[in-house]
């Protein structure tokens, strides 16, 4: 069995509600008996056989069946996730401002350049470890780097977690 970290896209924002306690129980009943969740933004840590793509599909299917929602899941093995975290290009960033952005498909090579013109609020960006990193040093709220712009520039669905959450998920994955 492999430990996986699974990130759900767009949960408990803009009216898309998915209670984590119910999701955790559905996952446990659906073949992931050691599933734990962290905060309300759609973070799961679980053990499974197979590859990350299979885990993504299984979680997406489970959510569709149990909750009637189409939700995209992005999974990495805990080891891969920790390795990505080790590539942090901005170790001096404020933890809540630094975001690790993961994609379903490989990141486009020019993602940073594609987003550069939108970085008008002091953001720093880098591609490292197969992920996009954004330091929203002056805050996310006023940034012109929107989720839609990130998806387009990345060439794939993308979801982001701040450094505090990244570290907590690594700890939960043990």
N, C-alpha and C positions, 0 to 999 in steps of 0.2 A: 504494500500500500504506500502511496505517495501522499504527502501533505500538500494541499493546494490552498492558495489564497484566491478568492473569487470576488471580483468587484462588479457590482451592478451599476448600470448606466442610468442616471436620471431618476433615482428613487427618492421619495419623500421630499421632492421639490416640485414646484408648479402644480400642486394638486395631485401628483401621482403618489398615492400612499400605499405602502406595503409594510405592515407591522412586522418588525423583526422577530418578535416572539413566535408569531404564526409561521413566518418563513422558516425559522430555525426548526420548528416542530415538523413542518412539511418536509424539509430536507432530511431530518432524522427518520421520518416514516418512509421516505422515498429512497433509502439506501445509503444515506450518509449519517450513520448513527452518532458520530462524534462531532457533528457540525456545531460550531459556535458562531455567533454574530458579534459585530462590534459597532456601536453607535447606530444611528438611524439612517445612514446614507448608503446602505447596501453593501456591507463587507462581510464575507463569510470565510471561515477557515474550516477545512474539512479534509478527510482522507478518502482517497478513491483509487481504484485501479485505472489504468489507461493513461492517456495523454491529456494535456490541457484542453485541446479542442473538444474532446469527448466530454470532459467535465463541463465546459461551457454549454454544450448542447443539452446535456442532462439537466442542468440548472435552469436553462431557458425553458425547456419543455415542462419541467416541474412547476415553474411559476405560471406558465400558460394554463396548465391543467388545474392547478389549485386555486389560482387567483384570477384567471381570465385576462391576464395582462401579457403583453409582449414586451419583454425586457431583455436588453442585451447584456450578456455576461462576458467578462474578460478574466480569464484564469491564467495563473502562472504557478508552477510548482513553488513550494516555499523556498527551495534552494535557488531557483532562478530569480525569484522575487528579491531575496536577500542579495544575490549577486548584482542585480540591477541597482539596488539601494547603495551598494558599495561604490558604484560609479558616480555618485552624487557630485556634480561639478561645482556646486555652490555650498560648500561646508560652512561658510560664514553667514548664510542666510538665516533670517528669523524662521524658526520651524513652522509656524502657522502660515507664513507667506510663501514658503517653498512648496511647489507642487510637482509630484511625479505623475506623469501622464502616460498611460499605457493604451495600446491599440490592439484591435482584434487581428489585424494583418500587419506585416512589417511596415515600419515607419518609413515614409518617403525621405530620401536623402536630403532634400532641400527644404524640409519642414521649417527650420529656423529662419531661413531666408524668406520663405513664403509668408511668415508671420511678422517679419521685422517691421514693416510699415505700420502695423497695428500697435507696436510697442511704444506708445506715446506717454506712458504713465510710469516710467522708470523700471519697467520689467527687464529682467535679464533672462535669456533663453539659451539652451544648449541641447544638443542631442548626444546622449551618452548611455551606454549599456542597452541600446536598442529601444530607448524611451526618450520622450520629450520631457525636459525639465524647465519649469518656469518659476522664477523668483518674482513674485508679485510684491516687491519691496514696499510699494506705496499702497498696497491693498488691491483686492480683486474687484471690488464694487465699481470702480471707475475705469477699469481696463477695457480697452477696445478688442482685446483678445477673447473673443466669445467662444462658446462651445462649438457653434456652427463653423466658425473660422478655423478652429483647431482641427475639426474633423476633415474639412476640405484640404487644409495644408498637410495634414498627416496622411491623407489618402485612405482613411479608415475611421471607423467608429473609435472614439477615444473617451476615456474617463480618467479623472484626476483625483488624487488624494494628497492632502498636505503631509508634510514630513512627520508631524506628530502621529498621524494615523498610520503612515508607512511603518514607523518604528513599532507601534503597538501591534500591528498585524504580524510583523516578524516575530515579536515576542509571543503572541498567541499561537503561532505556528510551531513554536518551540523547536 
